[in-house]
Amino acid sequence: MLTRFVGIPYVKIVRVLAVLVLCSILIAGLWPFHAPRNAVSWLEHRKGLRFKGHGSALSRNPFQQSSKNNATGLEIWLTPATITQQSSILTFDSSPVPRSDFSLRQYGTSVAIQRYMVDDQGVPRRPWFKIDGVFGGRKPILLTITASKEMTALYVDGVIKGESSTLGLVPGDLTGRLVVANSMVDESWSGEVSGLAIYDHLLTARDAQRHFEGGIDQWADQAEKDSPAALYRFDEGQGDVVRDSGDRQMDLLIPAHYFVLHPDFLRSFRDEVGSGAALTRWSYWEDVAVNVGGFIPVGFVFLAYLSTWGGIRRAGLLVVIIGFCLSLTVEVLQRFLPTRNSGMTDLLTNTMGTAIGVSLFRLACVKGFIARNSEPAVSIAGESGEGIIAIDISEPHERVLHSA
């Protein structure tokens, strides 16, 4: 019979552990269980918005492609909260692939422009243009991007910092819904934005210099002279709308709760690793280790729990299936939580962790540890080809208690 384990019935210990493991997995996978408040606030005593943690704003309507010109560009006054973050300053929902949109990103002290395109062979690509040493202090910076199909130029505070002939932009890149301080998924950027303009034509070096010389206070008036497609002064100081001075119904909305425009749902392994760049990042393997390690207790404890029942065929396989279903449930529910990402990699690594936990429970040393610490005895379950066999090790000779 099942007796006691350090003064407490072994079966009760296993049951409590199973509940604790289940609760821990659900908390770790689904916290905070709801969409948090949108962490966006107006700056005091000066114009602009502060984005902190999970916060973002989006355009009321999608931007449409202009047929007048074959050039495009944007300007933004911003102050990053830190120079260590790697996240999206703004994105446009212009791509048929939600995670491959046009984006302006911060990589530590660097700024990068990424876009989605299909080459002449029909292969989707994500070329990018990166300039190092842009961010370095707690002061507002004016970024000016102007581009045609053949060339993209980046100005910082009115001074050109780099050009790229391999990353040309077309008006279609700056189309769709505009998202500020985030991407189409959860990649929140922290910092302040004090001005933003979208253009459907080229800006000259003189334009970029002139827009910066007046500072933030005069920038909007200078930018307005160059007929932007949308102009945001960020001078409202309150409310949940940033007005478009061009009055084209392109106002920026500040939702009450945090959101992502295209949340992931069981994103494929191929999409997650992309061209393989993700596999070279230490953070990717940290996530894999956490996902595997977090489900090892599921396999170990749930098999220990089932072993107290007796008469269960292929209990190890059943526990692996339970781990898979538990992970699938978490991934499906994450679809409705904007701070979480749902992917196949998590599902596979969680199931792998469950299998490892099952294997660890089957080790003879584990059963021996339970036996040595039992008071005065405990049933240790093993698997045979015909089901689970529970063995009472309290007697001088092993005696079969239950056999399926």
C-alpha positions as CSV (number, residue, x, y, z in Angstrom):
1,M,0.0,0.0,0.0
2,L,1.0,3.6,-0.3
3,T,2.4,4.9,3.0
4,R,4.1,8.0,4.0
5,F,6.9,10.2,2.6
6,V,8.8,12.2,5.3
7,G,5.7,12.1,7.5
8,I,3.2,13.1,4.8
9,P,1.4,10.6,2.6
10,Y,3.3,10.2,-0.7
11,V,0.2,10.4,-2.8
12,K,-0.8,13.7,-1.2
13,I,2.6,15.2,-1.9
14,V,2.3,14.2,-5.5
15,R,-1.2,15.6,-5.9
16,V,-0.2,18.9,-4.3
17,L,2.9,19.1,-6.6
18,A,0.8,18.4,-9.7
19,V,-1.6,21.3,-8.8
20,L,1.4,23.6,-8.1
21,V,3.0,22.7,-11.4
22,L,-0.2,23.2,-13.3
23,C,-0.8,26.6,-11.7
24,S,2.8,27.7,-12.3
25,I,2.6,26.8,-16.0
26,L,-0.7,28.8,-16.4
27,I,0.6,31.8,-14.5
28,A,3.9,31.8,-16.4
29,G,2.2,31.4,-19.8
30,L,-0.8,33.7,-19.4
31,W,0.2,36.4,-16.9
32,P,-1.2,39.1,-16.7
33,F,-4.4,37.3,-17.9
34,H,-5.6,40.5,-19.6
35,A,-4.6,43.3,-21.9
36,P,-2.8,45.9,-19.6
37,R,-3.6,49.6,-19.8
38,N,-1.9,51.4,-22.7
39,A,1.2,52.9,-21.1
40,V,1.0,56.3,-23.0
41,S,0.9,59.7,-21.4
42,W,1.2,63.3,-22.4
43,L,4.4,65.1,-21.5
44,E,4.0,67.9,-18.9
45,H,5.0,71.5,-19.8
46,R,6.0,70.6,-23.3
47,K,4.5,68.8,-26.3
48,G,4.8,65.2,-27.0
49,L,3.8,61.7,-25.8
50,R,5.7,59.4,-23.5
51,F,5.6,55.7,-24.3
52,K,6.5,53.4,-21.4
53,G,6.5,49.7,-21.3
54,H,3.5,48.3,-23.2
55,G,2.3,51.4,-25.0
56,S,1.5,52.4,-28.6
57,A,-0.7,54.5,-30.8
58,L,-2.1,53.9,-34.3
59,S,-3.6,55.9,-37.2
60,R,-7.4,56.1,-37.4
61,N,-7.3,55.0,-41.1
62,P,-4.8,53.3,-43.4
63,F,-2.5,55.4,-45.4
64,Q,-3.0,55.1,-49.2
65,Q,-0.4,55.0,-51.9
66,S,0.1,58.3,-53.6
67,S,0.0,58.3,-57.4
68,K,1.7,61.7,-57.8
69,N,5.3,60.8,-57.0
70,N,7.7,57.8,-56.9
71,A,9.4,59.0,-53.6
72,T,8.5,58.9,-50.0
73,G,9.9,59.8,-46.5
74,L,9.2,60.7,-42.9
75,E,10.5,62.8,-40.1
76,I,10.2,62.1,-36.4
77,W,11.4,63.9,-33.2
78,L,12.1,61.3,-30.5
79,T,14.0,60.7,-27.3
80,P,14.7,57.0,-26.5
81,A,14.2,56.0,-22.8
82,T,17.3,53.8,-23.0
83,I,20.1,53.1,-25.4
84,T,20.0,49.3,-24.8
85,Q,16.5,48.5,-26.2
86,Q,15.9,46.7,-29.5
87,S,12.4,47.5,-30.6
88,S,10.2,49.2,-33.2
89,I,9.9,53.0,-33.1
90,L,7.2,52.9,-35.8
91,T,5.8,50.6,-38.4
92,F,3.4,50.6,-41.4
93,D,1.0,47.8,-42.0
94,S,2.0,47.7,-45.7
95,S,3.1,44.1,-46.1
96,P,0.9,41.0,-46.8
97,V,3.0,39.3,-44.1
98,P,2.1,40.8,-40.7
99,R,5.6,40.5,-39.2
100,S,7.4,41.7,-42.3
101,D,6.1,45.3,-42.5
102,F,8.1,48.5,-43.0
103,S,9.7,49.5,-39.7
104,L,11.9,52.1,-38.2
105,R,13.8,50.4,-35.4
106,Q,16.2,51.1,-32.6
107,Y,19.0,48.7,-32.0
108,G,20.8,50.1,-28.9
109,T,22.6,53.2,-30.1
110,S,21.8,52.4,-33.8
111,V,18.8,53.1,-36.0
112,A,17.6,50.7,-38.8
113,I,15.1,50.8,-41.6
114,Q,13.6,47.5,-42.7
115,R,11.1,46.8,-45.4
116,Y,9.4,43.9,-47.1
117,M,9.9,43.2,-50.8
118,V,9.7,40.4,-53.4
119,D,12.7,40.2,-55.7
120,D,12.7,39.5,-59.4
121,Q,12.7,35.7,-58.8
122,G,9.6,36.0,-56.6
123,V,11.5,35.4,-53.3
124,P,10.3,37.5,-50.3
125,R,13.1,39.5,-48.7
126,R,13.6,41.9,-45.8
127,P,16.5,44.2,-46.7
128,W,17.6,46.7,-44.1
129,F,19.7,49.8,-43.7
130,K,21.4,50.5,-40.4
131,I,23.3,53.5,-39.1
132,D,25.4,53.2,-35.9
133,G,26.0,55.7,-33.1
134,V,22.7,57.7,-33.6
135,F,21.4,57.5,-30.0
136,G,23.6,58.5,-27.1
137,G,21.9,60.8,-24.6
138,R,18.7,62.0,-23.2
139,K,18.0,64.7,-25.7
140,P,15.5,64.9,-28.6
141,I,16.7,63.8,-32.0
142,L,15.2,64.6,-35.4
143,L,15.4,61.7,-37.8
144,T,14.7,62.5,-41.4
145,I,14.3,59.6,-43.9
146,T,13.9,60.4,-47.6
147,A,13.9,57.8,-50.3
148,S,13.1,56.8,-53.9
149,K,13.3,53.3,-55.4
150,E,17.0,53.8,-56.1
151,M,18.3,55.4,-52.9
152,T,17.5,55.9,-49.2
153,A,19.1,58.7,-47.2
154,L,19.0,59.1,-43.4
155,Y,19.6,62.5,-41.7
156,V,20.2,63.0,-38.0
157,D,19.5,66.5,-36.7
158,G,19.7,67.9,-40.3
159,V,23.0,66.2,-41.1
160,I,23.2,63.2,-43.4
161,K,24.5,60.1,-41.7
162,G,24.2,57.5,-44.4
163,E,22.8,56.5,-47.8
164,S,21.9,53.1,-49.2
165,S,21.5,52.1,-52.8
166,T,20.5,48.6,-51.9
167,L,17.5,49.7,-49.8
168,G,15.3,51.9,-51.9
169,L,11.8,52.7,-50.8
170,V,8.6,53.1,-52.8
171,P,5.5,55.0,-51.8
172,G,3.8,51.7,-51.1
173,D,6.1,51.0,-48.2
174,L,4.5,53.8,-46.1
175,T,0.9,52.6,-46.5
176,G,-1.6,50.8,-44.3
177,R,-2.1,51.5,-40.6
178,L,0.6,53.4,-38.9
179,V,1.7,52.1,-35.5
180,V,3.9,54.3,-33.2
181,A,6.1,52.8,-30.6
182,N,5.4,49.2,-31.6
183,S,5.4,46.8,-34.5
184,M,2.5,44.5,-35.6
185,V,3.4,42.3,-32.7
186,D,4.6,42.9,-29.2
187,E,7.9,44.9,-29.7
188,S,7.2,48.0,-27.6
189,W,9.5,50.9,-27.7
190,S,10.0,53.2,-24.7
191,G,10.7,56.9,-25.1
192,E,9.2,60.2,-26.1
193,V,7.8,61.4,-29.5
194,S,7.3,65.1,-30.0
195,G,6.7,65.4,-33.8
196,L,6.0,63.2,-36.8
197,A,5.5,63.9,-40.5
198,I,4.9,61.6,-43.5
199,Y,5.8,62.7,-47.0
200,D,5.0,61.4,-50.5
201,H,7.9,63.2,-52.1
202,L,11.7,63.6,-51.7
203,L,13.2,66.0,-49.1
204,T,16.5,67.7,-50.0
205,A,19.5,68.1,-47.7
206,R,18.5,71.7,-47.3
207,D,15.0,70.7,-46.3
208,A,16.3,68.4,-43.6
209,Q,18.7,71.1,-42.3
210,R,16.0,73.8,-42.3
211,H,13.5,71.6,-40.4
212,F,16.1,71.0,-37.6
213,E,17.4,74.6,-37.3
214,G,14.2,75.9,-35.8
215,G,14.1,73.2,-33.1
216,I,11.0,71.3,-32.0
217,D,8.9,74.4,-31.5
218,Q,9.3,75.7,-35.1
219,W,9.7,72.3,-36.8
220,A,6.0,71.7,-37.5
221,D,5.7,75.1,-39.2
222,Q,8.7,74.4,-41.4
223,A,7.5,70.9,-42.2
224,E,4.1,72.2,-43.2
225,K,5.6,74.3,-45.9
226,D,6.8,71.1,-47.7
227,S,3.2,69.7,-47.9
228,P,3.5,66.5,-45.9
229,A,0.9,63.8,-46.4
230,A,0.3,63.8,-42.6
231,L,1.7,66.1,-39.9
232,Y,1.4,65.5,-36.1
233,R,2.4,68.4,-33.8
234,F,1.7,66.5,-30.6
235,D,0.6,69.7,-28.9
236,E,-2.9,68.6,-27.6
237,G,-1.6,67.9,-24.1
238,Q,-4.5,65.7,-23.2
239,G,-7.1,63.3,-24.6
240,D,-6.8,60.1,-26.6
241,V,-6.2,61.6,-30.1
242,V,-3.1,63.2,-31.8
243,R,-4.5,65.4,-34.6
244,D,-3.3,65.3,-38.2
245,S,-2.7,69.0,-39.1
246,G,-3.4,68.1,-42.7
247,D,-7.0,67.2,-41.8
248,R,-7.0,64.0,-43.8
249,Q,-8.6,61.9,-41.2
250,M,-5.2,60.3,-40.3
251,D,-5.4,61.2,-36.6
252,L,-3.4,59.0,-34.3
253,L,-5.6,57.1,-31.7
254,I,-4.4,56.2,-28.2
255,P,-6.5,53.2,-27.1
256,A,-7.2,52.7,-23.4
257,H,-5.6,49.3,-23.4
258,Y,-2.5,48.0,-25.0
259,F,-2.9,46.2,-28.3
260,V,-1.1,44.6,-31.2
261,L,-2.5,45.0,-34.7
262,H,-1.7,41.4,-35.9
263,P,-1.2,39.1,-32.9
264,D,0.6,35.8,-33.6
265,F,-1.2,32.5,-33.5
266,L,0.9,29.4,-33.6
267,R,3.5,31.1,-35.7
268,S,5.4,28.4,-37.7
269,F,9.0,27.5,-36.8
270,R,10.1,28.6,-40.3
271,D,8.6,32.1,-39.8
272,E,10.1,32.4,-36.3
273,V,13.7,31.6,-37.4
274,G,13.4,33.4,-40.7
275,S,16.6,33.2,-42.7
276,G,18.3,31.7,-39.7
277,A,19.4,34.9,-38.0
278,A,17.3,34.1,-34.9
279,L,19.4,31.0,-34.4
280,T,22.5,33.1,-33.9
281,R,21.0,35.2,-31.1
282,W,21.6,34.1,-27.5
283,S,18.1,35.3,-26.5
284,Y,16.5,32.8,-28.8
285,W,18.3,29.9,-27.1
286,E,17.5,31.3,-23.7
287,D,13.8,31.1,-24.6
288,V,14.2,27.5,-25.8
289,A,15.9,26.6,-22.6
290,V,13.2,28.2,-20.5
291,N,10.4,26.5,-22.5
292,V,12.1,23.1,-22.2
293,G,13.0,23.5,-18.5
294,G,9.6,24.9,-17.6
295,F,7.8,21.7,-18.7
296,I,10.3,19.1,-17.2
297,P,8.3,19.3,-13.9
298,V,5.1,18.6,-15.9
299,G,6.5,15.2,-17.2
300,F,8.1,14.3,-13.8
301,V,5.3,15.2,-11.5
302,F,2.4,14.1,-13.7
303,L,3.9,10.7,-14.2
304,A,4.5,10.4,-10.5
305,Y,0.8,11.2,-10.0
306,L,-0.4,8.7,-12.5
307,S,1.8,6.0,-11.0
308,T,-0.2,6.2,-7.8
309,W,-3.3,5.1,-9.7
310,G,-2.1,1.8,-11.1
311,G,-3.5,0.0,-14.1
312,I,-2.8,2.8,-16.7
313,R,-1.3,1.6,-20.0
314,R,1.6,3.6,-21.5
315,A,1.4,6.3,-18.7
316,G,4.6,8.0,-20.0
317,L,3.1,8.5,-23.5
318,L,-0.2,9.8,-21.8
319,V,1.8,12.3,-19.8
320,V,3.6,13.6,-22.9
321,I,0.2,14.0,-24.6
322,I,-1.0,15.9,-21.5
323,G,2.0,18.2,-21.7
324,F,1.3,18.8,-25.4
325,C,-2.3,19.6,-24.7
326,L,-1.4,21.9,-21.8
327,S,1.1,23.8,-24.0
328,L,-1.4,24.0,-26.9
329,T,-4.1,25.5,-24.5
330,V,-1.6,28.1,-23.4
331,E,-0.6,29.0,-26.9
332,V,-4.2,29.3,-28.1
333,L,-5.1,31.6,-25.1
334,Q,-2.0,33.7,-25.8
335,R,-3.6,34.7,-29.1
336,F,-5.9,36.9,-27.0
337,L,-3.1,38.4,-24.9
338,P,-1.2,41.3,-26.6
339,T,1.8,40.9,-24.4
340,R,2.4,37.3,-25.3
341,N,3.4,35.6,-28.6
342,S,1.9,32.3,-29.8
343,G,4.3,30.0,-31.7
344,M,5.0,26.5,-32.8
345,T,8.5,26.6,-31.3
346,D,7.0,27.0,-27.8
347,L,4.7,24.0,-28.5
348,L,7.5,21.8,-29.6
349,T,9.9,22.7,-26.8
350,N,7.3,22.4,-24.1
351,T,6.4,18.9,-25.3
352,M,10.1,18.1,-25.4
353,G,10.5,19.2,-21.8
354,T,7.6,17.0,-20.8
355,A,9.3,14.0,-22.4
356,I,12.5,14.8,-20.5
357,G,10.6,14.9,-17.3
358,V,9.0,11.5,-18.0
359,S,12.5,10.1,-18.6
360,L,13.9,11.5,-15.4
361,F,11.1,10.0,-13.3
362,R,11.9,6.6,-14.8
363,L,15.5,6.7,-13.6
364,A,16.3,4.1,-11.0
365,C,18.1,6.6,-8.8
366,V,14.9,8.7,-8.5
367,K,12.9,5.7,-7.4
368,G,15.7,4.8,-5.0
369,F,15.6,8.3,-3.5
370,I,11.9,8.0,-2.9
371,A,12.4,4.5,-1.4
372,R,15.2,5.7,0.9
373,N,13.1,8.7,2.2
374,S,9.9,6.8,2.6
375,E,8.5,6.3,6.1
376,P,8.2,3.4,6.4
377,A,7.4,2.5,2.8
378,V,6.2,3.7,-0.5
379,S,4.9,2.2,-3.8
380,I,7.2,2.9,-6.7
381,A,5.5,2.5,-10.1
382,G,7.2,1.3,-13.2
383,E,5.9,0.5,-16.7
384,S,5.7,-2.8,-18.3
385,G,4.4,-3.8,-21.7
386,E,1.0,-4.5,-20.1
387,G,0.6,-1.3,-18.1
388,I,1.7,0.2,-14.8
389,I,2.9,-2.2,-12.1
390,A,3.0,-0.7,-8.5
391,I,5.6,-2.5,-6.2
392,D,5.5,-2.3,-2.5
393,I,9.2,-2.0,-1.4
394,S,8.3,-2.1,2.4
395,E,8.5,-5.9,2.4
396,P,11.8,-8.0,2.3
397,H,10.7,-9.3,-1.1
398,E,9.0,-7.2,-3.7
399,R,5.3,-7.9,-3.9
400,V,3.1,-6.8,-6.8
401,L,0.2,-4.6,-5.6
402,H,-1.5,-3.6,-8.8
403,S,-1.1,-4.9,-12.3
404,A,-3.0,-3.9,-15.4
